[in-house]
Amino acid sequence: MRLLLLALAIAPSCIEQSVKSLDTDTDDSAANTDDTDTDDTDTDDTSTDDTDTDDTSTDDTDTDTDTDTDDTGTPIPAITAVTLSPDPVYTNDLLSAEATFDEDDDEVDVIWSWEVNGTDIGETTAEISGETWFDKNDEVVVYATPVVEGIEGDTQSASIVVSNTAPAAPTVEIVPSAPIEGEDDLICTVTVDSSDDDPGDEAGITYAATWTVDTVSFTDTSETTFPDDTVSATETIAGQTWKCTVTPNDGDEDGATGSDEVEIGEAEADLADCSTDLDSVGAPTDVASVSGGGGHGIGAWMGDADPASTGKYWVMMDYDEDYIIEYDTYADVETGTSSGGATLSDDWAGTGHVVLNGVLYYNEEDSATLVAFDLATQTELTRADLTDAGYDNTWAYNWGGLTDIDLSVDGESLYALYSTDAAAGYMVVSELDPSTLAILDTDTSTTALKNDYTNTFIACGVVYGVDNNTCFYCTDVTIDLAWDLSTGTETDPGIDFTAPGTSGYIGSVDYNPADGFIYSMRGGTLGLSTPTWN
C-alpha cells in the first residue's frame, strides 16, 4: 500500500519531465505550428512562454479581444451602425432600419425591436408604418441584435423624432372669375382646404394671402375671411392681371401654396334709363345746321348707340347718297369741324341709318338689302336681304324720302321697322343679328300703317310713332303711337314733339340708348331732345 502511494506521488513529476523532454527534442527544422516557443534550449519547468499545443484549447490567461463566437468558435460579426430612413421621417411614412456589420453578414440574422415614446410596440421586422405606429413629435427607437445559429451578439440602436408634416396646397379661386374694372372687389377664396397628415393639424390650419398685379407685389389689401384676401374694386383697371397666392400654416410651419389669377375686364357703360312709359319729350336743342339734303335739308345724324363707343358722331345728308361725314366730338359737330368721312360702295336709301359699336347699318338704294359697314376700317362687313320688305317708296313714311326701312337700336339690340305686301302696309318690326343681319324675331302691328307716320323710334321695347300727316312743315307735332312689342298693346299717348329748326320735313327721328337723347333733323338743323319717363 505504501509503495502504491509513493508511485502515485512521483508520477506527476515524471510525466511533466517527459513532456518537457519531448519539447526540447524537437529539431530546429521541425514545424510545430501549435507551439509558439521556438527556443530549443528552453526546458524550464516554470516557463510561461510556452503555449498550449492543443489546437482546440486556449490559455486560461489569454484575454479575449474578439467578437462573440458561436458554438463552433466562429466570431459573430458586430453591428457597427444602425440607420433609419427616411430622415427626416413624417407621419404616415414607412420607416425602415438597416444594420451595417464590420465583416461579411451573409449568414447573420438580425432581431429587430421597436419602441415609440419608450413603449415596445411588438414589431419585429426592419420597417414599421407611420400610419399605424407614430405621429409627429413621437420618438422612435429601433434595436438591432445580430444572431448566428441562435447565439446573439451585442445589440445596437438608433432613434429619430418624427417631424411635422407641412400642409398640402389648398385650391384657390378668385371671385368673381371675370371681374369688371371699378365694379368688383377681388376676393381670394379657398375652395378646397389644405390637407395635413398630422392628427389634429387640419382643424388648426390658417391661411394668408399675397397679391401681385401684372407680376408686381400689391399690399394695400383688406380681410374678408382671412388676412389680405381682398382687393378693392377701386384698385382695378381693365387689362390688368391679378394673382392671389395663399399660404397655409399648421401652427408649426408654412405649407405648399395655392394660387389663382384673373384678368380685369372693361366696364360696360350703363345704358340710359328709360321705361315702357314715356311721359314727355323736351324741346330740342338746335346743335348745328348742315347744308345739303336735296335742297330740303333732309338727312340724319347720330352718335354710336354702344355706351362704350369712342364718342364720335356722323351726319348723312340726303336720302340717296354715298358719303358719310365724321366728327370726333360733340363740340366738333357744334362748330362744323369734320375729321373726315367715308365713301360707301353704293348709295344708301332714306334716312333710317344707325351706328352700333363702330358699325354703320343702312339700307342700300333701290333694294331691300341691308349693309353693315365698319367705319374704322372703311370696309363692308356683311349684307343681307330683308325678306319681302318694301323699298323705293313702296312703304315709306308719309313724306316719301325712300325710308321704307328704318333701322333702330334699343338696348343692345338692332331692329328694322318696315312693311310688306303681306302686312298690307302695317308696321313690321324685326330684331336682327348685328353680325349676320339675319332676322331673329318679328312682330306686326294691327293698327299702325307705316305711311301714316312721318317717323318712328324705339325705346325700352316700345315703338313710338310721330304723326304729322296733316302738316308736313309743322314744328309742333304729336307722338300718337306707343306699340309695346312685349305685350302687343298699341295706344295713343298723345305726347307733344317739337322738331328742330324752323321749316322742312322731319327727315329723321331716332332714340340713342347710350346717351338717352332723341336725335332728329329737319331742314338741315340737327336737334337733340331729352325724353322724360314715368
SETOR-16236 format. One line per field, with one value per residue (C-alpha): residue number from 1; residue in one letter; x, y, z. Coordinates in steps of 0.02 Angstrom, whole numbers. Layout:
k: (NUM,...)
r: (A,...)
px: (X,...)
py: (Y,...)
pz: (Z,...)
//
This chain:
k: (1,2,3,4,5,6,7,8,9,10,11,12,13,14,15,16,17,18,19,20,21,22,23,24,25,26,27,28,29,30,31,32,33,34,35,36,37,38,39,40,41,42,43,44,45,46,47,48,49,50,51,52,53,54,55,56,57,58,59,60,61,62,63,64,65,66,67,68,69,70,71,72,73,74,75,76,77,78,79,80,81,82,83,84,85,86,87,88,89,90,91,92,93,94,95,96,97,98,99,100,101,102,103,104,105,106,107,108,109,110,111,112,113,114,115,116,117,118,119,120,121,122,123,124,125,126,127,128,129,130,131,132,133,134,135,136,137,138,139,140,141,142,143,144,145,146,147,148,149,150,151,152,153,154,155,156,157,158,159,160,161,162,163,164,165,166,167,168,169,170,171,172,173,174,175,176,177,178,179,180,181,182,183,184,185,186,187,188,189,190,191,192,193,194,195,196,197,198,199,200,201,202,203,204,205,206,207,208,209,210,211,212,213,214,215,216,217,218,219,220,221,222,223,224,225,226,227,228,229,230,231,232,233,234,235,236,237,238,239,240,241,242,243,244,245,246,247,248,249,250,251,252,253,254,255,256,257,258,259,260,261,262,263,264,265,266,267,268,269,270,271,272,273,274,275,276,277,278,279,280,281,282,283,284,285,286,287,288,289,290,291,292,293,294,295,296,297,298,299,300,301,302,303,304,305,306,307,308,309,310,311,312,313,314,315,316,317,318,319,320,321,322,323,324,325,326,327,328,329,330,331,332,333,334,335,336,337,338,339,340,341,342,343,344,345,346,347,348,349,350,351,352,353,354,355,356,357,358,359,360,361,362,363,364,365,366,367,368,369,370,371,372,373,374,375,376,377,378,379,380,381,382,383,384,385,386,387,388,389,390,391,392,393,394,395,396,397,398,399,400,401,402,403,404,405,406,407,408,409,410,411,412,413,414,415,416,417,418,419,420,421,422,423,424,425,426,427,428,429,430,431,432,433,434,435,436,437,438,439,440,441,442,443,444,445,446,447,448,449,450,451,452,453,454,455,456,457,458,459,460,461,462,463,464,465,466,467,468,469,470,471,472,473,474,475,476,477,478,479,480,481,482,483,484,485,486,487,488,489,490,491,492,493,494,495,496,497,498,499,500,501,502,503,504,505,506,507,508,509,510,511,512,513,514,515,516,517,518,519,520,521,522,523,524,525,526,527,528,529,530,531,532,533,534)
r: (M,R,L,L,L,L,A,L,A,I,A,P,S,C,I,E,Q,S,V,K,S,L,D,T,D,T,D,D,S,A,A,N,T,D,D,T,D,T,D,D,T,D,T,D,D,T,S,T,D,D,T,D,T,D,D,T,S,T,D,D,T,D,T,D,T,D,T,D,T,D,D,T,G,T,P,I,P,A,I,T,A,V,T,L,S,P,D,P,V,Y,T,N,D,L,L,S,A,E,A,T,F,D,E,D,D,D,E,V,D,V,I,W,S,W,E,V,N,G,T,D,I,G,E,T,T,A,E,I,S,G,E,T,W,F,D,K,N,D,E,V,V,V,Y,A,T,P,V,V,E,G,I,E,G,D,T,Q,S,A,S,I,V,V,S,N,T,A,P,A,A,P,T,V,E,I,V,P,S,A,P,I,E,G,E,D,D,L,I,C,T,V,T,V,D,S,S,D,D,D,P,G,D,E,A,G,I,T,Y,A,A,T,W,T,V,D,T,V,S,F,T,D,T,S,E,T,T,F,P,D,D,T,V,S,A,T,E,T,I,A,G,Q,T,W,K,C,T,V,T,P,N,D,G,D,E,D,G,A,T,G,S,D,E,V,E,I,G,E,A,E,A,D,L,A,D,C,S,T,D,L,D,S,V,G,A,P,T,D,V,A,S,V,S,G,G,G,G,H,G,I,G,A,W,M,G,D,A,D,P,A,S,T,G,K,Y,W,V,M,M,D,Y,D,E,D,Y,I,I,E,Y,D,T,Y,A,D,V,E,T,G,T,S,S,G,G,A,T,L,S,D,D,W,A,G,T,G,H,V,V,L,N,G,V,L,Y,Y,N,E,E,D,S,A,T,L,V,A,F,D,L,A,T,Q,T,E,L,T,R,A,D,L,T,D,A,G,Y,D,N,T,W,A,Y,N,W,G,G,L,T,D,I,D,L,S,V,D,G,E,S,L,Y,A,L,Y,S,T,D,A,A,A,G,Y,M,V,V,S,E,L,D,P,S,T,L,A,I,L,D,T,D,T,S,T,T,A,L,K,N,D,Y,T,N,T,F,I,A,C,G,V,V,Y,G,V,D,N,N,T,C,F,Y,C,T,D,V,T,I,D,L,A,W,D,L,S,T,G,T,E,T,D,P,G,I,D,F,T,A,P,G,T,S,G,Y,I,G,S,V,D,Y,N,P,A,D,G,F,I,Y,S,M,R,G,G,T,L,G,L,S,T,P,T,W,N)
px: (0,140,228,71,54,235,218,67,162,310,211,158,334,391,252,294,478,434,330,462,594,484,478,666,696,622,736,770,686,531,374,274,140,47,193,240,401,546,689,763,858,707,670,624,476,417,423,269,320,258,78,-40,-4,-185,-272,-441,-387,-350,-237,-329,-233,-268,-379,-523,-519,-629,-816,-939,-924,-1049,-1040,-902,-798,-843,-849,-1019,-999,-1026,-1155,-1059,-1210,-1398,-1477,-1657,-1733,-1809,-1731,-1824,-1974,-2155,-2321,-2383,-2207,-2139,-1988,-1850,-1699,-1534,-1389,-1208,-1083,-894,-875,-972,-1150,-1221,-1261,-1308,-1488,-1548,-1675,-1771,-1874,-1955,-2007,-2115,-2100,-2021,-2153,-2115,-2239,-2208,-2146,-2001,-1967,-1847,-1985,-2140,-2282,-2316,-2498,-2505,-2368,-2312,-2361,-2266,-2153,-2150,-1978,-1949,-1807,-1754,-1646,-1543,-1464,-1356,-1385,-1284,-1350,-1450,-1310,-1345,-1216,-1214,-1371,-1357,-1492,-1543,-1677,-1770,-1903,-2049,-2052,-2203,-2291,-2322,-2497,-2531,-2576,-2756,-2864,-2884,-3009,-3027,-3209,-3281,-3188,-3224,-3210,-3252,-3141,-3200,-3351,-3297,-3192,-3068,-3089,-2967,-3057,-3004,-3121,-3033,-2942,-2764,-2742,-2619,-2568,-2533,-2682,-2774,-2675,-2805,-2928,-2799,-2736,-2739,-2717,-2635,-2641,-2519,-2560,-2473,-2540,-2451,-2316,-2284,-2318,-2475,-2503,-2648,-2771,-2906,-2981,-3145,-3112,-2925,-2783,-2755,-2884,-2972,-2926,-3045,-3127,-3059,-2884,-2926,-2902,-2958,-2823,-2731,-2689,-2709,-2639,-2677,-2563,-2624,-2505,-2571,-2493,-2525,-2455,-2279,-2235,-2299,-2358,-2366,-2454,-2605,-2643,-2765,-2765,-2894,-2892,-2991,-3124,-3186,-3336,-3488,-3553,-3728,-3870,-3977,-4126,-4294,-4456,-4605,-4698,-4640,-4706,-4642,-4509,-4423,-4397,-4245,-4075,-4027,-3850,-3794,-3851,-3784,-3808,-3863,-4007,-4080,-4123,-4240,-4107,-4160,-4041,-3995,-3864,-3815,-3695,-3641,-3779,-3648,-3616,-3432,-3410,-3274,-3390,-3389,-3537,-3591,-3700,-3779,-3861,-3995,-4088,-3986,-3801,-3641,-3532,-3542,-3467,-3375,-3346,-3229,-3325,-3491,-3403,-3342,-3522,-3571,-3432,-3448,-3268,-3267,-3124,-3158,-3279,-3305,-3372,-3484,-3480,-3660,-3790,-3900,-4089,-4188,-4136,-4157,-3972,-3892,-3717,-3685,-3513,-3425,-3528,-3645,-3804,-3901,-4021,-3946,-4037,-4164,-4167,-4218,-4035,-3960,-3773,-3652,-3503,-3355,-3321,-3146,-3079,-3200,-3240,-3404,-3433,-3589,-3753,-3919,-4092,-4236,-4358,-4517,-4482,-4546,-4421,-4410,-4556,-4669,-4697,-4603,-4655,-4789,-4670,-4581,-4393,-4359,-4362,-4455,-4336,-4295,-4157,-4151,-4053,-4143,-4035,-3906,-4023,-4034,-4207,-4280,-4451,-4533,-4687,-4728,-4865,-4918,-4934,-5036,-4933,-4947,-4787,-4675,-4529,-4392,-4247,-4085,-3922,-3793,-3660,-3759,-3913,-4020,-4195,-4212,-4392,-4535,-4692,-4830,-4941,-5128,-5171,-5023,-4998,-4818,-4855,-4970,-4816,-4677,-4552,-4534,-4410,-4395,-4354,-4367,-4462,-4593,-4614,-4662,-4739,-4726,-4880,-4879,-4989,-5093,-4948,-4785,-4698,-4767,-4644,-4757,-4822,-4881,-4820,-4982,-4921,-4850,-4836,-4769,-4676,-4679,-4868,-4929,-5027,-5049,-5104,-5106,-5001,-5035,-4860,-4806,-4649,-4558,-4450,-4284,-4258,-4394,-4455,-4442,-4484,-4443,-4320,-4262,-4303,-4205,-4178,-3998,-3993,-3812,-3841,-4032,-4062,-4180,-4085,-4184,-4156,-4269,-4219,-4033,-4046,-3979,-4087,-4062,-4212,-4224,-4364,-4442,-4503,-4636)
py: (0,123,78,118,289,329,286,399,540,525,501,682,749,610,645,830,791,675,808,939,818,794,981,1003,858,949,980,1159,1123,1046,1147,1136,1266,1234,1292,1474,1443,1415,1416,1236,1257,1312,1169,1272,1195,1367,1439,1540,1571,1402,1396,1251,1145,1081,1165,1164,1235,1412,1479,1520,1684,1740,1899,1882,2033,1950,1972,1846,1671,1535,1357,1315,1465,1564,1752,1839,1997,2155,2287,2448,2559,2560,2688,2743,2808,2918,3054,3163,3050,3109,3042,2905,2871,2692,2696,2571,2516,2446,2369,2385,2250,2250,2100,1984,1969,1843,1715,1837,1861,2017,2026,2191,2276,2448,2573,2727,2853,2717,2584,2423,2410,2224,2245,2129,2174,2302,2427,2500,2607,2781,2760,2633,2674,2855,3037,3200,3233,3047,2973,2808,2691,2533,2396,2276,2117,2004,1817,1671,1495,1551,1647,1834,1970,2144,2250,2419,2552,2709,2840,2977,3105,3115,3284,3396,3368,3534,3564,3521,3659,3723,3750,3937,4038,4225,4281,4343,4248,4384,4546,4715,4866,4980,4871,4706,4679,4537,4408,4264,4108,3933,3812,3653,3661,3605,3427,3379,3202,3252,3212,3368,3487,3508,3589,3719,3767,3954,4046,4207,4286,4387,4478,4535,4645,4618,4523,4672,4647,4732,4754,4877,4739,4704,4550,4465,4287,4277,4405,4503,4406,4558,4693,4840,4866,5043,4972,4879,4934,4843,4731,4702,4526,4497,4343,4284,4160,4076,4000,3876,3858,3718,3808,3740,3787,3851,3726,3721,3869,3876,4018,4087,4235,4338,4471,4630,4665,4831,4908,4915,5090,5098,5120,5272,5249,5228,5134,5073,5230,5389,5544,5688,5748,5913,6049,6010,6092,6152,6085,6139,6167,6065,6103,5977,5857,5887,6068,6020,5985,5804,5686,5601,5620,5501,5451,5273,5176,5075,5155,5106,5194,5318,5468,5508,5574,5556,5654,5579,5712,5671,5507,5436,5474,5379,5495,5497,5643,5606,5715,5668,5757,5839,6007,5974,5945,6112,6203,6104,6039,5872,5748,5666,5535,5380,5341,5189,5063,5107,5239,5224,5239,5355,5419,5265,5234,5189,5159,5022,4979,5071,4988,5085,4993,5059,5010,5002,5109,5026,4866,4782,4746,4791,4828,4828,4944,4959,5144,5122,5013,5080,4905,4817,4678,4593,4619,4529,4549,4593,4466,4538,4714,4856,4979,5130,5221,5068,5079,5239,5369,5490,5622,5497,5507,5320,5272,5110,5027,5119,5046,5073,5014,4977,4925,4816,4751,4801,4821,4857,4939,4915,4843,4708,4669,4528,4652,4767,4918,4893,4914,4763,4758,4628,4604,4572,4485,4627,4508,4421,4533,4376,4400,4340,4388,4481,4574,4653,4796,4776,4963,5068,5094,5141,5280,5366,5422,5545,5445,5319,5274,5126,5144,5014,4892,5017,5086,5269,5348,5533,5590,5749,5681,5839,5962,5913,6076,6098,6123,6051,5877,5731,5559,5464,5283,5180,4998,4886,4745,4631,4640,4690,4834,4986,5151,5337,5425,5600,5665,5831,5827,5982,5970,6063,6210,6318,6226,6070,5888,5796,5686,5577,5539,5410,5367,5330,5210,5254,5435,5438,5577,5584,5635,5722,5825,5948,6068,6033,6076,5943,5928,5842,5813,5741,5617,5600,5431,5387)
pz: (0,42,-119,-218,-137,-170,-352,-368,-287,-404,-564,-599,-598,-710,-832,-833,-861,-1001,-1088,-1069,-1141,-1291,-1312,-1308,-1426,-1574,-1722,-1774,-1940,-1863,-1896,-1736,-1777,-1617,-1508,-1514,-1414,-1539,-1412,-1415,-1251,-1151,-1031,-878,-795,-746,-923,-965,-1145,-1198,-1254,-1262,-1415,-1424,-1573,-1485,-1317,-1259,-1125,-966,-954,-1133,-1143,-1271,-1391,-1525,-1552,-1484,-1556,-1593,-1529,-1653,-1604,-1761,-1719,-1736,-1843,-1742,-1792,-1820,-1859,-1870,-1987,-2007,-2167,-2225,-2120,-2081,-2061,-2062,-2003,-2122,-2189,-2196,-2080,-2122,-2021,-2087,-1993,-2050,-1998,-1976,-2092,-2206,-2142,-2263,-2128,-1991,-1941,-1851,-1713,-1727,-1596,-1593,-1461,-1483,-1341,-1233,-1262,-1354,-1498,-1532,-1711,-1758,-1940,-2013,-2051,-1972,-2041,-1976,-2018,-1877,-1754,-1747,-1767,-1767,-1615,-1568,-1531,-1620,-1566,-1656,-1581,-1688,-1618,-1730,-1718,-1788,-1758,-1608,-1525,-1504,-1519,-1449,-1476,-1561,-1580,-1673,-1639,-1732,-1688,-1810,-1898,-1928,-2094,-2181,-2250,-2432,-2555,-2548,-2701,-2727,-2828,-2851,-2856,-2965,-3100,-3230,-3131,-3206,-3177,-3039,-3001,-2924,-2769,-2790,-2652,-2637,-2576,-2528,-2614,-2556,-2389,-2364,-2302,-2164,-2114,-1934,-1823,-1767,-1876,-2014,-1895,-1848,-2021,-2054,-2219,-2276,-2448,-2552,-2715,-2872,-3011,-3176,-3076,-2960,-2774,-2708,-2520,-2499,-2455,-2328,-2244,-2284,-2221,-2188,-2189,-2351,-2451,-2528,-2654,-2677,-2846,-2846,-2871,-3031,-3212,-3369,-3441,-3277,-3219,-3033,-2947,-2771,-2683,-2523,-2396,-2266,-2092,-1968,-1817,-1843,-2021,-2187,-2317,-2506,-2585,-2699,-2819,-2946,-3064,-3158,-3293,-3264,-3394,-3459,-3378,-3487,-3493,-3424,-3545,-3517,-3404,-3486,-3460,-3561,-3512,-3600,-3512,-3619,-3740,-3706,-3836,-3943,-3936,-4109,-4113,-4286,-4466,-4611,-4795,-4925,-4925,-5095,-5057,-4915,-4784,-4773,-4685,-4522,-4387,-4248,-4111,-4080,-3990,-3895,-3723,-3735,-3901,-3947,-3936,-4122,-4222,-4403,-4524,-4680,-4789,-4918,-4944,-5089,-5063,-5026,-4921,-4730,-4632,-4469,-4315,-4173,-4035,-3998,-3995,-4172,-4226,-4150,-4242,-4403,-4389,-4480,-4457,-4624,-4682,-4785,-4958,-4965,-5107,-5152,-5113,-4961,-4965,-4849,-4677,-4566,-4530,-4364,-4291,-4163,-4096,-4238,-4374,-4488,-4535,-4686,-4825,-4999,-5127,-5242,-5140,-4979,-4944,-4776,-4764,-4615,-4642,-4522,-4502,-4428,-4569,-4701,-4759,-4787,-4661,-4724,-4817,-4819,-4895,-4779,-4846,-4925,-4861,-4971,-5043,-5161,-5075,-5076,-4888,-4846,-4718,-4770,-4839,-4954,-4945,-4977,-4793,-4822,-4699,-4537,-4427,-4237,-4086,-3923,-3778,-3863,-3999,-4181,-4260,-4432,-4449,-4619,-4703,-4829,-4952,-4839,-4695,-4808,-4759,-4570,-4473,-4458,-4333,-4345,-4224,-4320,-4280,-4289,-4357,-4495,-4514,-4501,-4433,-4254,-4215,-4298,-4238,-4345,-4292,-4306,-4306,-4366,-4553,-4585,-4712,-4587,-4489,-4525,-4422,-4282,-4145,-4025,-3839,-3700,-3810,-3867,-4044,-4043,-4198,-4239,-4338,-4441,-4577,-4578,-4582,-4666,-4617,-4442,-4297,-4162,-4195,-4090,-4040,-4059,-4064,-3922,-3976,-3838,-3926,-3773,-3745,-3918,-3842,-3957,-3880,-3920,-3785,-3858,-3819,-3895,-4001,-4061,-4216,-4231,-4348,-4425,-4579,-4685,-4672,-4511,-4602,-4457,-4275,-4175,-3991,-3936,-3786,-3750,-3702,-3686,-3812,-3961,-4118,-4256,-4413,-4503,-4642,-4611,-4424,-4305,-4149,-3982,-3867,-3691,-3653,-3481,-3421,-3294)
//
